[in-house]
Amino acid sequence: MTPLTIWIEKRIRADGPMTVAEFMTTCLSHPDHGYYTTRAPHGQAWDFITAPEISQMFGELVGLSIAQAWMDQGSPSPFNLVELGPGRGTLMADILRATKSVPGFQDGAKVHLVEHSTVLRRVQKETIQAPIAHHDLFEEVPDGPTFLIANEFFDALPVRQFVRDGAFWRERVVGLENDALAFGLTDPTPMQALDHRLQDTKDGDLVEHCASAQAIVADIGRRIASFGGAALIIDYGDWRSLGDTLQCVKDHRTADPLLTLGEADLTTHVDFEALAREAAPASFSRLTPQGIFLERLGITDRANSLAHGMSGTALETHVAAHRRLTHPNEMGTLFKVLALYPSDSIPPPGVGV
Ligand SMILES: C[S@@+](CC[C@H](N)C(=O)[O-])C[C@H]1O[C@@H](n2cnc3c(N)ncnc32)[C@H](O)[C@@H]1O
């Protein structure tokens, strides 16, 4: 039993079952025992590895796509260069390195990082050798032209889960059964936010709803439409979510979310359609598989040029990284890219329209 199990059981005894969203928030962000609050990313191994940690090529190409979008919109200056959930800061460091030679980009960029973990904020300050402003929430970033990247951020946001029952929905909750944590369902209630899912679901189907992701994307879309800018949202998921995608990973293995509270990463697949619907009045791109996005941006040429002068294990690791980022059996298809951009502009390179 983890310290967080004791805390959650006490909370349920006092106030009744928790929604899955509250359960996720507590497990990931509890001030004393949450997964992201307690991890010391340099000492302890993380339970996952993200694309920018696999190879510098990922951040370089994302940076060039964002810089091209900035130039396509007349190189506004100053502008906000924003990253949501920057982890160790590797992606932003690679973006800044890759865009050094883009005239005016670095001079105009005000770097804003949205990160709630104080441990990770310290790591990001060390990794990114440039002035940065940290924020708990995206809404704290000042208005202005906004060029934004979010890689594996939205999958960490808490979702509520609903099981269809006729025209109503029963919410999936975490409660206590025989003194042990267990999933259960509430009584059926109507859910206006899920009205559009009555068309493509049947009784017993489970759908997920991430209100916080939708609120953030609505704010991003408003800023892009009002002040210019673009967003690249990269994550695992699909156009429309169906079924339980709550995923718990500990030591690189799938684990039981009710047995590893605060000690495992909890994520869900991103429902990109729900995000795209909120982005208006900004436009959204076609949902593009990560492998295709990176190939269009020239990852294979970049990989070949970096391979010159490499040999032995370094070369093998480099080739494996290229495959891992792009191959359909690895991250190439599971991960997708959605771009947001002003309706009178073209999307950042790499995504389909
Ligand atoms: C899986 S990591 C992604 C790291 C990084 N983007 C990368 O590609 O390596 C998720 C990041 O989002 C942050 N995060 C998760 N939920 C958050 C929230 N609600 N507000 C701010 N940051 C959050 C975590 O602390 C972490 O930095």
The ligand as a Gaussian input file, in Angstrom:
#p B3LYP/6-31G(d) Opt

LIG

0 1
 C        5.046000      13.088000     -20.301000
 S        5.754000      14.573000     -19.794000
 C        6.113000      15.278000     -21.385000
 C        7.448000      15.894000     -21.404000
 C        7.894000      16.642000     -22.638000
 N        6.842000      17.358000     -23.313000
 C        8.614000      15.751000     -23.600000
 O        8.210000      15.653000     -24.736000
 O        9.621000      15.162000     -23.216000
 C        4.362000      15.528000     -19.233000
 C        4.737000      16.918000     -18.783000
 O        3.556000      17.677000     -18.541000
 C        3.616000      18.227000     -17.210000
 N        2.225000      18.340000     -16.774000
 C        1.335000      17.327000     -16.660000
 N        0.125000      17.806000     -16.284000
 C        0.257000      19.151000     -16.184000
 C       -0.635000      20.213000     -15.850000
 N       -1.906000      19.960000     -15.540000
 N       -0.174000      21.474000     -15.860000
 C        1.123000      21.728000     -16.179000
 N        2.033000      20.756000     -16.500000
 C        1.602000      19.497000     -16.494000
 C        4.460000      17.257000     -16.444000
 O        4.973000      17.781000     -15.259000
 C        5.541000      16.979000     -17.508000
 O        6.449000      18.040000     -17.610000

